[in-house]
């Protein structure tokens, strides 16, 4: 416990130093989740199991909220009042899930805090202290872009090295990770699919960048990253996002055409190189992945009445799937939460997310953030994203929060498609001082 106390003290100091700009604390939370996978949380907290063995980033979130209850209570209350229905919906889910965990002793308290409570508190901080603050919006955008790019770069290095570079013992303890034949790399996330989700959330945010070269470099990095993860769903989604960026990015027609050609060439080169051999193999032979998902869906549709009003506690879906003879989990956050907490509570929780996105879909504060939030919302239901501790929950709630505060920020000035002299400079004589 000494290790944990020291980490909580460190979190308290960080929360204190960011007390005047708590959104900076949220940026640190994203960095922590990206740098330390849930399986290696014990490196900073000293706890690998138990009801309070939360991720280090969760303790930072709790510390930030505690400090803001002292220094920023009016803003927190105002944000609560603005989104009272969402607070009630998510609060109902949290209370119901906790009660179910206790009733069935499922051991899902850690998951509840890491993937629901702390991420929603992050959302609360963002909408409370980022309201009408364009700098906060840009800080979060830049953090997401940089963090995901760094993870892609690390995944590429792992591919070249042919091994995990950090937290090796923790990854090798996973039952699905076999070092001698594993060829899907993930940086320091908890699975390749988590990195793929992060890439697809980050990619639409590049449309708001002013410099085409930076946007192109980031998208190239993300393209390589999603190929390394070998995620077919992520690959299809990223292709659609690239098309969206070509259409929506502020460029002249000739530049847009050139940009589309360059992205097509980069994509062709990447997909025909040895880099994409693993992804191409999975497309040719999915090793039963699609059938496993179809079987899981059939199981749920045949037994949904058993989980209409209540479940058996968070994380119970894994054991239920095994007992039913499924070779994988239910492979959908919604289906897994429906089995864990009941269909009604799961619908309330994910429905609250969707309502927030749709209500603020017309935001003008940051181009691409609404698409990022929608992509995150959809992709979390294509695998067990928030049904296990990882970066997904926090990242999704952050971009939802960005969408909300984007509707209160002034409309972003449309970047010029090409660099021009300012009118005031053109009006001056050549020899003007």
FIFILUM-490919 format. One record per residue (C-alpha): residue number from 0; x, y, z; residue in one letter. Coordinates in nm, 4 decimals, padded with zeros to 6 digits. Layout:
SITE    n         X         Y         Z  res
SITE  NUM         X         Y         Z    A
...
***
This chain:
SITE    n         X         Y         Z  res
SITE    0   00.0000   00.0000   00.0000    X
SITE    1   00.2975   00.2331   00.0462    X
SITE    2   00.3471   00.2369  -00.3296    X
SITE    3  -00.0175   00.3347  -00.3811    X
SITE    4  -00.0036   00.6105  -00.1189    X
SITE    5   00.3006   00.7603  -00.2901    X
SITE    6   00.1251   00.7536  -00.6270    X
SITE    7  -00.1884   00.9170  -00.4829    X
SITE    8   00.0332   01.1860  -00.3319    X
SITE    9   00.1952   01.2425  -00.6727    X
SITE   10  -00.1506   01.2674  -00.8307    X
SITE   11  -00.2503   01.5200  -00.5665    X
SITE   12   00.0493   01.7367  -00.6563    X
SITE   13  -00.0294   01.7168  -01.0276    X
SITE   14  -00.3922   01.8070  -00.9583    X
SITE   15  -00.2763   02.1017  -00.7468    X
SITE   16  -00.0390   02.2329  -01.0151    X
SITE   17  -00.3155   02.2135  -01.2788    X
SITE   18  -00.5878   02.3537  -01.0520    X
SITE   19  -00.6243   02.6724  -01.2603    X
SITE   20  -00.6285   02.4794  -01.5902    X
SITE   21  -00.7713   02.1353  -01.5079    X
SITE   22  -00.8065   02.0516  -01.8781    X
SITE   23  -00.4275   02.0216  -01.8744    X
SITE   24  -00.4766   01.7518  -01.6140    X
SITE   25  -00.7084   01.5727  -01.8581    X
SITE   26  -00.4296   01.5850  -02.1178    X
SITE   27  -00.1997   01.4190  -01.8624    X
SITE   28  -00.4660   01.1520  -01.8049    X
SITE   29  -00.4634   01.0682  -02.1770    X
SITE   30  -00.0834   01.0490  -02.1773    X
SITE   31  -00.0867   00.8196  -01.8738    X
SITE   32  -00.3407   00.5822  -02.0273    X
SITE   33  -00.1348   00.5662  -02.3461    X
SITE   34   00.1989   00.5186  -02.1684    X
SITE   35   00.0859   00.2599  -01.9135    X
SITE   36  -00.1463  -00.0230  -02.0228    X
SITE   37  -00.3990  -00.1492  -01.7706    X
SITE   38  -00.2108  -00.4780  -01.7377    X
SITE   39   00.0927  -00.2826  -01.6125    X
SITE   40  -00.0918  -00.0460  -01.3797    X
SITE   41   00.0886  -00.2058  -01.0848    X
SITE   42   00.4135  -00.0473  -01.2032    X
SITE   43   00.2958   00.2869  -01.0613    X
SITE   44   00.0338   00.1833  -00.8055    X
SITE   45   00.1945  -00.1314  -00.6641    X
SITE   46  -00.1382  -00.3193  -00.6910    X
SITE   47  -00.2127  -00.5794  -00.9574    X
SITE   48  -00.5487  -00.6947  -00.8250    X
SITE   49  -00.8153  -00.5992  -00.5759    X
SITE   50  -01.1121  -00.3588  -00.5692    X
SITE   51  -00.8893  -00.0462  -00.5567    X
SITE   52  -00.6265  -00.1608  -00.8070    X
SITE   53  -00.7342   00.1160  -01.0418    X
SITE   54  -00.5259   00.2428  -01.3298    X
SITE   55  -00.2821   00.5240  -01.2345    X
SITE   56  -00.4749   00.7611  -01.4633    X
SITE   57  -00.7937   00.6884  -01.2681    X
SITE   58  -00.6275   00.8024  -00.9467    X
SITE   59  -00.5197   01.1210  -01.1246    X
SITE   60  -00.8780   01.1837  -01.2377    X
SITE   61  -01.0087   01.1342  -00.8840    X
SITE   62  -00.7408   01.3728  -00.7530    X
SITE   63  -00.8288   01.6413  -01.0094    X
SITE   64  -01.1979   01.6210  -00.9193    X
SITE   65  -01.1149   01.6367  -00.5472    X
SITE   66  -00.9051   01.9504  -00.5970    X
SITE   67  -01.1704   02.1124  -00.8164    X
SITE   68  -01.4400   02.0474  -00.5563    X
SITE   69  -01.2403   02.3019  -00.3540    X
SITE   70  -01.1253   02.5462  -00.6231    X
SITE   71  -01.3746   02.5011  -00.9053    X
SITE   72  -01.7023   02.3972  -00.7448    X
SITE   73  -01.9151   02.6642  -00.9209    X
SITE   74  -01.7988   02.5464  -01.2642    X
SITE   75  -01.8594   02.1818  -01.1743    X
SITE   76  -02.2116   02.2589  -01.0513    X
SITE   77  -02.2872   02.4691  -01.3591    X
SITE   78  -02.1753   02.1861  -01.5887    X
SITE   79  -02.3865   01.9401  -01.3912    X
SITE   80  -02.6930   02.1639  -01.4340    X
SITE   81  -02.6312   02.2027  -01.8075    X
SITE   82  -02.6180   01.8256  -01.8554    X
SITE   83  -02.8404   01.7092  -01.5715    X
SITE   84  -03.0198   01.4432  -01.7783    X
SITE   85  -02.6917   01.2860  -01.8874    X
SITE   86  -02.5655   01.2931  -01.5281    X
SITE   87  -02.8830   01.1195  -01.4128    X
SITE   88  -02.8595   00.8580  -01.6899    X
SITE   89  -02.4941   00.7735  -01.6311    X
SITE   90  -02.5405   00.7939  -01.2533    X
SITE   91  -02.8262   00.5448  -01.2795    X
SITE   92  -02.6070   00.3086  -01.4788    X
SITE   93  -02.3202   00.3385  -01.2281    X
SITE   94  -02.5472   00.2715  -00.9296    X
SITE   95  -02.7197  -00.0174  -01.1044    X
SITE   96  -02.3923  -00.1723  -01.2206    X
SITE   97  -02.2390  -00.1394  -00.8740    X
SITE   98  -02.5424  -00.2996  -00.7113    X
SITE   99  -02.5301  -00.5860  -00.9621    X
SITE  100  -02.1587  -00.6346  -00.8973    X
SITE  101  -02.2237  -00.6588  -00.5243    X
SITE  102  -02.5233  -00.8895  -00.5638    X
SITE  103  -02.3391  -01.1394  -00.7846    X
SITE  104  -01.9878  -01.0752  -00.6497    X
SITE  105  -01.8627  -01.0451  -01.0076    X
SITE  106  -01.5491  -00.8512  -00.9192    X
SITE  107  -01.6258  -00.5820  -01.1749    X
SITE  108  -01.5781  -00.2804  -00.9485    X
SITE  109  -01.2350  -00.2024  -01.0890    X
SITE  110  -01.3702  -00.2136  -01.4445    X
SITE  111  -01.6633   00.0095  -01.3468    X
SITE  112  -01.4329   00.2762  -01.2057    X
SITE  113  -01.1683   00.2554  -01.4794    X
SITE  114  -01.4056   00.2462  -01.7773    X
SITE  115  -01.7169   00.4314  -01.6643    X
SITE  116  -01.6752   00.6402  -01.3489    X
SITE  117  -01.3343   00.7972  -01.4216    X
SITE  118  -01.4019   00.8549  -01.7953    X
SITE  119  -01.7325   01.0252  -01.7138    X
SITE  120  -01.5566   01.2416  -01.4538    X
SITE  121  -01.3100   01.3349  -01.7295    X
SITE  122  -01.6047   01.4386  -01.9459    X
SITE  123  -01.7399   01.6448  -01.6566    X
SITE  124  -01.4055   01.8239  -01.6150    X
SITE  125  -01.3842   01.8949  -01.9888    X
SITE  126  -01.7326   02.0448  -02.0180    X
SITE  127  -01.6968   02.2349  -01.6890    X
SITE  128  -01.3608   02.3997  -01.7552    X
SITE  129  -01.3381   02.3862  -02.1347    X
SITE  130  -01.6687   02.5621  -02.1985    X
SITE  131  -01.6126   02.8556  -02.4381    X
SITE  132  -01.2378   02.7930  -02.4169    X
SITE  133  -01.0943   02.7321  -02.7616    X
SITE  134  -00.7444   02.6842  -02.6208    X
SITE  135  -00.8683   02.3928  -02.4128    X
SITE  136  -01.0254   02.2406  -02.7227    X
SITE  137  -00.7007   02.2723  -02.9189    X
SITE  138  -00.4960   02.1332  -02.6300    X
SITE  139  -00.7084   01.8187  -02.6185    X
SITE  140  -00.6984   01.7818  -02.9971    X
SITE  141  -00.3217   01.8141  -03.0085    X
SITE  142  -00.2819   01.5705  -02.7189    X
SITE  143  -00.4948   01.3046  -02.8905    X
SITE  144  -00.3114   01.3504  -03.2213    X
SITE  145   00.0339   01.3352  -03.0599    X
SITE  146  -00.0427   01.0413  -02.8289    X
SITE  147  -00.1855   00.8240  -03.1066    X
SITE  148   00.1010   00.9151  -03.3421    X
SITE  149   00.3524   00.8153  -03.0729    X
SITE  150   00.1744   00.4824  -03.0219    X
SITE  151   00.1806   00.4156  -03.3979    X
SITE  152   00.5520   00.4934  -03.4095    X
SITE  153   00.6157   00.2558  -03.1199    X
SITE  154   00.4086  -00.0158  -03.2900    X
SITE  155   00.6248   00.0259  -03.6010    X
SITE  156   00.9411  -00.0130  -03.3937    X
SITE  157   00.7910  -00.3239  -03.2327    X
SITE  158   00.7213  -00.4627  -03.5791    X
SITE  159   01.0832  -00.4088  -03.6818    X
SITE  160   01.2134  -00.5573  -03.3556    X
SITE  161   00.9655  -00.8444  -03.3640    X
SITE  162   00.8915  -00.8144  -02.9930    X
SITE  163   00.7236  -00.6096  -02.7216    X
SITE  164   00.9643  -00.3460  -02.5958    X
SITE  165   00.7982  -00.2393  -02.2701    X
SITE  166   00.6063  -00.4301  -02.0007    X
SITE  167   00.7115  -00.7576  -02.1638    X
SITE  168   00.6364  -00.9775  -01.8612    X
SITE  169   00.2900  -00.8241  -01.8216    X
SITE  170   00.1966  -00.8860  -02.1848    X
SITE  171   00.3313  -01.2412  -02.1735    X
SITE  172   00.0995  -01.3121  -01.8816    X
SITE  173  -00.2017  -01.2605  -02.1116    X
SITE  174  -00.3574  -01.5830  -02.2350    X
SITE  175  -00.3967  -01.4543  -02.5920    X
SITE  176  -00.0427  -01.3199  -02.6288    X
SITE  177   00.2098  -01.5724  -02.7601    X
SITE  178   00.5475  -01.4015  -02.8187    X
SITE  179   00.6792  -01.6693  -03.0535    X
SITE  180   00.4021  -01.6235  -03.3130    X
SITE  181   00.2283  -01.2960  -03.2301    X
SITE  182   00.2530  -01.0429  -03.5151    X
SITE  183  -00.0068  -00.7759  -03.4294    X
SITE  184   00.1533  -00.4863  -03.2472    X
SITE  185  -00.0147  -00.2325  -03.0217    X
SITE  186   00.2390   00.0104  -02.8794    X
SITE  187   00.1629   00.0369  -02.5094    X
SITE  188  -00.2134  -00.0072  -02.5362    X
SITE  189  -00.3843  -00.3200  -02.4072    X
SITE  190  -00.4595  -00.4722  -02.7474    X
SITE  191  -00.4162  -00.4020  -03.1201    X
SITE  192  -00.7874  -00.3241  -03.1508    X
SITE  193  -00.7592  -00.0522  -02.8858    X
SITE  194  -00.4830   00.1141  -03.0874    X
SITE  195  -00.6940   00.0792  -03.4030    X
SITE  196  -00.9860   00.2507  -03.2286    X
SITE  197  -00.7558   00.5311  -03.1141    X
SITE  198  -00.6243   00.5793  -03.4681    X
SITE  199  -00.9739   00.6032  -03.6128    X
SITE  200  -01.0729   00.8591  -03.3476    X
SITE  201  -00.7622   01.0705  -03.4029    X
SITE  202  -00.7706   01.0710  -03.7843    X
SITE  203  -01.0815   01.2929  -03.8291    X
SITE  204  -00.9306   01.5530  -03.5951    X
SITE  205  -00.6552   01.6206  -03.8520    X
SITE  206  -00.9104   01.7948  -04.0728    X
SITE  207  -00.8902   02.0977  -03.8413    X
SITE  208  -00.5129   02.1351  -03.8836    X
SITE  209  -00.3960   02.4369  -04.0798    X
SITE  210  -00.0833   02.2829  -04.2318    X
SITE  211  -00.1369   02.0237  -04.5025    X
SITE  212   00.2091   01.8753  -04.4537    X
SITE  213   00.1441   01.7974  -04.0851    X
SITE  214  -00.1945   01.6492  -04.1712    X
SITE  215  -00.0434   01.4312  -04.4436    X
SITE  216   00.2377   01.3120  -04.2134    X
SITE  217  -00.0039   01.2220  -03.9347    X
SITE  218  -00.2416   01.0376  -04.1681    X
SITE  219   00.0504   00.8446  -04.3135    X
SITE  220   00.1548   00.7481  -03.9616    X
SITE  221  -00.2007   00.6432  -03.8764    X
SITE  222  -00.2313   00.4412  -04.1971    X
SITE  223   00.0829   00.2464  -04.1125    X
SITE  224  -00.0409   00.2037  -03.7561    X
SITE  225  -00.3779   00.0572  -03.8497    X
SITE  226  -00.2103  -00.1850  -04.0935    X
SITE  227   00.0234  -00.3023  -03.8158    X
SITE  228  -00.2732  -00.3694  -03.5856    X
SITE  229  -00.4246  -00.5871  -03.8634    X
SITE  230  -00.7703  -00.4578  -03.7768    X
SITE  231  -00.9991  -00.5062  -04.0754    X
SITE  232  -01.2776  -00.2936  -03.9292    X
SITE  233  -01.0284  -00.0223  -03.8440    X
SITE  234  -00.8845  -00.0371  -04.1962    X
SITE  235  -01.2258   00.0064  -04.3572    X
SITE  236  -01.3145   00.2876  -04.1178    X
SITE  237  -00.9848   00.4671  -04.1781    X
SITE  238  -01.0360   00.4448  -04.5548    X
SITE  239  -01.3751   00.6143  -04.5127    X
SITE  240  -01.2191   00.8780  -04.2873    X
SITE  241  -00.9468   00.9515  -04.5455    X
SITE  242  -01.2188   01.0095  -04.8045    X
SITE  243  -01.3978   01.2414  -04.5612    X
SITE  244  -01.0756   01.4374  -04.5040    X
SITE  245  -01.0113   01.4768  -04.8765    X
SITE  246  -01.3622   01.6202  -04.9135    X
SITE  247  -01.3710   01.8374  -04.6025    X
SITE  248  -01.0147   01.9595  -04.5549    X
SITE  249  -00.9673   02.3294  -04.6505    X
SITE  250  -00.7763   02.3000  -04.9802    X
SITE  251  -00.8015   02.4347  -05.3318    X
SITE  252  -00.9305   02.1974  -05.6004    X
SITE  253  -00.5863   02.1261  -05.7465    X
SITE  254  -00.4418   02.0665  -05.3980    X
SITE  255  -00.7349   01.8445  -05.3070    X
SITE  256  -00.6804   01.6367  -05.6204    X
SITE  257  -00.3077   01.6082  -05.5541    X
SITE  258  -00.3749   01.5205  -05.1902    X
SITE  259  -00.6176   01.2446  -05.2907    X
SITE  260  -00.3625   01.1036  -05.5356    X
SITE  261  -00.0851   01.1067  -05.2777    X
SITE  262  -00.3035   00.9310  -05.0183    X
SITE  263  -00.4090   00.6712  -05.2766    X
SITE  264  -00.0464   00.6066  -05.3724    X
SITE  265   00.0604   00.5870  -05.0052    X
SITE  266  -00.2228   00.3465  -04.9310    X
SITE  267  -00.1389   00.1264  -05.2315    X
SITE  268   00.2299   00.1139  -05.1428    X
SITE  269   00.1510   00.0302  -04.7803    X
SITE  270  -00.1018  -00.2394  -04.8655    X
SITE  271   00.1221  -00.4078  -05.1240    X
SITE  272   00.4326  -00.4029  -04.9061    X
SITE  273   00.5427  -00.6719  -04.6621    X
SITE  274   00.4105  -00.4391  -04.3918    X
SITE  275   00.0555  -00.5431  -04.4809    X
SITE  276   00.1207  -00.9165  -04.5124    X
SITE  277  -00.0488  -00.9875  -04.1794    X
SITE  278  -00.3547  -00.7768  -04.2636    X
SITE  279  -00.3846  -00.9333  -04.6100    X
SITE  280  -00.3636  -01.2790  -04.4526    X
SITE  281  -00.6437  -01.1921  -04.2111    X
SITE  282  -00.8584  -01.0666  -04.4999    X
SITE  283  -00.7967  -01.3895  -04.6903    X
SITE  284  -00.8499  -01.6050  -04.3810    X
SITE  285  -01.0031  -01.4483  -04.0722    X
SITE  286  -00.9331  -01.7668  -03.8680    X
SITE  287  -01.2994  -01.7861  -03.7695    X
SITE  288  -01.3241  -01.4334  -03.6303    X
SITE  289  -01.6360  -01.3371  -03.8272    X
SITE  290  -01.8072  -01.6650  -03.7452    X
SITE  291  -01.7239  -01.6194  -03.3756    X
SITE  292  -01.8915  -01.2779  -03.3796    X
SITE  293  -02.1943  -01.4190  -03.5580    X
SITE  294  -02.2178  -01.7003  -03.3027    X
SITE  295  -02.1968  -01.4503  -03.0173    X
SITE  296  -02.4773  -01.2437  -03.1709    X
SITE  297  -02.6944  -01.5524  -03.2140    X
SITE  298  -02.6340  -01.6469  -02.8521    X
SITE  299  -02.7453  -01.3022  -02.7374    X
SITE  300  -03.0569  -01.2930  -02.9539    X
SITE  301  -03.1566  -01.6373  -02.8245    X
SITE  302  -03.1132  -01.5404  -02.4597    X
SITE  303  -03.1828  -01.1656  -02.4472    X
SITE  304  -03.4906  -01.2117  -02.2271    X
SITE  305  -03.2631  -01.3503  -01.9558    X
SITE  306  -03.0842  -01.0150  -01.9414    X
SITE  307  -03.3655  -00.7708  -02.0157    X
SITE  308  -03.3812  -00.6202  -01.6656    X
SITE  309  -03.0660  -00.7303  -01.4892    X
SITE  310  -02.7322  -00.8945  -01.5554    X
SITE  311  -02.4823  -01.0857  -01.3458    X
SITE  312  -02.2292  -00.8094  -01.2810    X
SITE  313  -01.9549  -00.6494  -01.4882    X
SITE  314  -01.7042  -00.8965  -01.6378    X
SITE  315  -01.9535  -01.1840  -01.6002    X
SITE  316  -02.0084  -01.1911  -01.9791    X
SITE  317  -01.6673  -01.3526  -02.0269    X
SITE  318  -01.7605  -01.6539  -01.8130    X
SITE  319  -02.1098  -01.6695  -01.9620    X
SITE  320  -01.9598  -01.6810  -02.3124    X
SITE  321  -01.7236  -01.9616  -02.2097    X
SITE  322  -02.0057  -02.1574  -02.0516    X
SITE  323  -02.2044  -02.1220  -02.3737    X
SITE  324  -01.9167  -02.2730  -02.5696    X
SITE  325  -01.8172  -01.9527  -02.7483    X
SITE  326  -01.4535  -01.9342  -02.8555    X
SITE  327  -01.4395  -01.5579  -02.7915    X
SITE  328  -01.6177  -01.3029  -02.5790    X
SITE  329  -01.9403  -01.1474  -02.7074    X
SITE  330  -01.7120  -00.9037  -02.8982    X
SITE  331  -01.9325  -00.5976  -02.8524    X
SITE  332  -01.9306  -00.3484  -02.5677    X
SITE  333  -02.3077  -00.3129  -02.5828    X
SITE  334  -02.3764  -00.6871  -02.5810    X
SITE  335  -02.1277  -00.7430  -02.2996    X
SITE  336  -02.2683  -00.4611  -02.0852    X
SITE  337  -02.6213  -00.5855  -02.1592    X
SITE  338  -02.5289  -00.9291  -02.0234    X
SITE  339  -02.3352  -00.7771  -01.7325    X
SITE  340  -02.5867  -00.5124  -01.6187    X
SITE  341  -02.9062  -00.5775  -01.8114    X
SITE  342  -03.0284  -00.4459  -02.1451    X
SITE  343  -03.2086  -00.1483  -01.9930    X
SITE  344  -02.9054  -00.0119  -01.8076    X
SITE  345  -02.6721  -00.0741  -02.1024    X
SITE  346  -02.9114   00.1084  -02.3345    X
SITE  347  -02.9362   00.4007  -02.0927    X
SITE  348  -02.5569   00.4341  -02.0715    X
SITE  349  -02.4717   00.4109  -02.4404    X
SITE  350  -02.7874   00.6027  -02.5281    X
SITE  351  -02.6612   00.8928  -02.3154    X
SITE  352  -02.3383   00.8975  -02.5158    X
SITE  353  -02.5221   00.8954  -02.8473    X
SITE  354  -02.7649   01.1675  -02.7387    X
SITE  355  -02.4765   01.3948  -02.6395    X
SITE  356  -02.3079   01.3470  -02.9767    X
SITE  357  -02.6243   01.4027  -03.1803    X
SITE  358  -02.7356   01.7021  -02.9737    X
SITE  359  -02.4042   01.8808  -03.0365    X
SITE  360  -02.3365   01.7381  -03.3827    X
SITE  361  -02.3679   02.0830  -03.5391    X
SITE  362  -02.0825   02.2287  -03.3349    X
SITE  363  -01.8588   02.4746  -03.5209    X
SITE  364  -01.5735   02.5009  -03.2726    X
SITE  365  -01.3517   02.2248  -03.4148    X
SITE  366  -01.3849   02.0609  -03.7523    X
SITE  367  -01.3843   01.6822  -03.7425    X
SITE  368  -01.4500   01.6318  -03.3718    X
SITE  369  -01.8134   01.5246  -03.4218    X
SITE  370  -01.6988   01.2598  -03.6711    X
SITE  371  -01.4309   01.1470  -03.4237    X
SITE  372  -01.6917   01.1064  -03.1486    X
SITE  373  -01.9278   00.9120  -03.3769    X
SITE  374  -01.6444   00.6854  -03.4931    X
SITE  375  -01.5439   00.6123  -03.1342    X
SITE  376  -01.9037   00.5439  -03.0355    X
SITE  377  -01.9538   00.2972  -03.3224    X
SITE  378  -01.6193   00.1165  -03.3038    X
SITE  379  -01.6495   00.0419  -02.9315    X
SITE  380  -01.9328  -00.1957  -03.0246    X
SITE  381  -01.7235  -00.3951  -03.2724    X
SITE  382  -01.5085  -00.5545  -03.0002    X
SITE  383  -01.4825  -00.5680  -02.6215    X
SITE  384  -01.3550  -00.2089  -02.6068    X
SITE  385  -01.4953  -00.0825  -02.2763    X
SITE  386  -01.5631  -00.4297  -02.1379    X
SITE  387  -01.1998  -00.4471  -02.0283    X
SITE  388  -00.9707  -00.1880  -01.8711    X
SITE  389  -00.7905   00.0114  -02.1414    X
SITE  390  -00.7643   00.3534  -02.3048    X
SITE  391  -01.0977   00.3277  -02.4903    X
SITE  392  -01.3433   00.4592  -02.2306    X
SITE  393  -01.1430   00.7690  -02.1442    X
SITE  394  -01.0638   00.8524  -02.5070    X
SITE  395  -01.4271   00.8194  -02.6170    X
SITE  396  -01.5560   01.0393  -02.3341    X
SITE  397  -01.2851   01.2989  -02.4058    X
SITE  398  -01.3889   01.3392  -02.7711    X
SITE  399  -01.7551   01.3488  -02.6662    X
SITE  400  -01.6626   01.6275  -02.4241    X
SITE  401  -01.4741   01.8040  -02.7040    X
SITE  402  -01.7870   01.7827  -02.9198    X
SITE  403  -01.9946   01.9385  -02.6435    X
SITE  404  -01.7598   02.2305  -02.5753    X
SITE  405  -01.7127   02.2764  -02.9494    X
SITE  406  -02.0745   02.3913  -02.9618    X
SITE  407  -02.0011   02.6673  -02.7078    X
SITE  408  -01.6742   02.7860  -02.8637    X
SITE  409  -01.6732   03.0479  -03.1404    X
SITE  410  -01.6817   02.9006  -03.4882    X
SITE  411  -01.3334   02.8062  -03.5980    X
SITE  412  -01.1984   03.0385  -03.8656    X
SITE  413  -01.1692   02.8453  -04.1874    X
SITE  414  -00.7980   02.8077  -04.2657    X
SITE  415  -00.6776   02.9545  -04.5936    X
SITE  416  -00.6063   02.6792  -04.8462    X
SITE  417  -00.2786   02.8455  -04.9394    X
SITE  418  -00.0430   03.0841  -04.7670    X
SITE  419  -00.0991   03.4474  -04.8603    X
SITE  420   00.0456   03.7796  -04.7531    X
SITE  421  -00.1615   03.9609  -04.4978    X
SITE  422  -00.3495   04.2576  -04.6537    X
SITE  423  -00.1704   04.4986  -04.4192    X
SITE  424   00.1674   04.3741  -04.5457    X
SITE  425   00.0670   04.3968  -04.9106    X
SITE  426  -00.0401   04.7560  -04.8631    X
SITE  427   00.2994   04.8647  -04.7326    X
SITE  428   00.5714   05.0021  -04.9603    X
SITE  429   00.8609   04.7693  -05.0296    X
SITE  430   01.1008   04.9792  -04.8285    X
SITE  431   00.8615   05.0435  -04.5399    X
SITE  432   01.0255   05.0046  -04.1985    X
***
